[in-house]
Amino acid sequence: MQSALDCTGKCDCCHKLQRQLDVINARLSSLKEVYENALKTSLKASLQPDILTAVTAAGVVITNKLQPQLKAVRKTAGDAFLEAVENTKKQRLLEIEARGTRETATRAERNTAV
């Protein structure tokens, strides 16, 4: 062991050892990258269901909180629709009445002309 300490990198065995260390370090750095990518992919895959669950839960909470406003909007929309239907009926009746008035006026004109 003392001879190894006294060598201080001047012999062939030290160069051989250094080459082996360099190879090991290169392998370690490539493995580190592979494991980091695998870890990132694994974490992403494991968290994804949690993210979907959180989004779904948030949607449910928002829907529950907005339920009164949604009911009010539905009622207002329904009332507006019924009013539009009623106004359409009234307009059709007025058109029919106007047509009838024109026909009556035409008959009266014909009668006075005769």
C-alpha positions in Angstrom: 0.0 0.0 0.0 2.9 2.3 0.8 4.3 1.6 -2.7 1.0 2.7 -4.2 1.1 5.9 -2.3 4.7 6.5 -3.3 3.9 5.9 -7.0 1.9 9.2 -7.5 0.6 8.2 -10.9 3.9 7.5 -12.6 3.4 3.8 -13.4 1.4 1.9 -16.0 -1.0 0.6 -13.4 -2.0 4.1 -12.4 -2.8 5.0 -16.1 -4.8 1.7 -16.5 -6.7 2.5 -13.3 -7.4 6.0 -14.5 -8.8 4.7 -17.8 -11.0 2.3 -15.9 -12.2 5.2 -13.7 -12.9 7.3 -16.8 -15.0 4.4 -18.4 -16.9 4.0 -15.1 -17.6 7.7 -14.9 -18.8 7.8 -18.5 -21.2 4.9 -17.8 -22.4 6.6 -14.6 -23.2 9.8 -16.4 -25.1 8.1 -19.2 -27.0 6.0 -16.6 -27.8 9.1 -14.6 -29.5 10.6 -17.6 -31.4 7.5 -18.4 -32.6 7.2 -14.8 -33.6 10.9 -14.6 -35.7 10.5 -17.8 -37.3 7.3 -16.5 -38.0 9.0 -13.2 -39.5 12.1 -14.9 -41.7 9.9 -17.0 -42.7 7.7 -14.1 -43.6 10.8 -11.9 -45.6 12.3 -14.7 -47.5 9.1 -15.3 -48.2 8.7 -11.6 -49.4 12.3 -11.1 -51.6 12.4 -14.2 -54.5 10.6 -12.7 -54.3 12.9 -9.7 -54.4 15.9 -12.0 -57.5 14.5 -13.8 -59.1 13.9 -10.4 -58.4 17.4 -9.3 -59.8 18.9 -12.4 -62.9 16.8 -12.2 -63.4 17.7 -8.5 -62.9 21.4 -9.3 -65.5 21.1 -12.0 -68.0 19.6 -9.6 -67.3 22.2 -7.0 -67.7 25.0 -9.5 -70.9 23.5 -10.9 -72.3 23.2 -7.3 -71.5 26.7 -6.5 -73.0 28.0 -9.7 -76.2 25.9 -9.4 -78.4 28.8 -8.2 -77.1 31.1 -11.0 -77.7 28.3 -13.5 -81.2 27.8 -12.3 -81.9 31.5 -12.6 -80.5 31.7 -16.1 -82.6 28.7 -17.1 -85.7 30.3 -15.7 -85.0 33.6 -17.4 -84.3 31.8 -20.7 -87.4 29.8 -20.4 -89.5 32.9 -19.6 -88.0 34.7 -22.6 -88.7 31.8 -24.9 -92.4 31.6 -23.7 -92.7 35.4 -24.2 -91.3 35.1 -27.7 -93.8 32.3 -28.5 -96.6 34.4 -27.1 -95.5 37.4 -29.1 -95.3 35.3 -32.3 -98.9 34.1 -31.7 -100.1 37.7 -31.2 -98.3 38.8 -34.3 -99.9 36.0 -36.4 -103.3 36.9 -35.0 -102.8 40.6 -35.9 -101.7 39.6 -39.4 -104.8 37.4 -39.8 -107.0 40.3 -38.5 -105.3 42.8 -40.8 -105.9 40.4 -43.8 -109.5 40.1 -42.8 -109.9 43.9 -42.5 -108.4 44.3 -46.0 -110.8 41.8 -47.4 -113.8 43.5 -45.7 -112.6 46.9 -47.0 -112.3 45.4 -50.5 -115.9 44.0 -50.3 -117.2 47.3 -49.1 -115.5 49.1 -52.0 -117.0 46.6 -54.4 -120.4 47.1 -52.9 -120.2 50.9 -53.2 -119.0 50.7 -56.7 -121.9 48.6 -57.8 
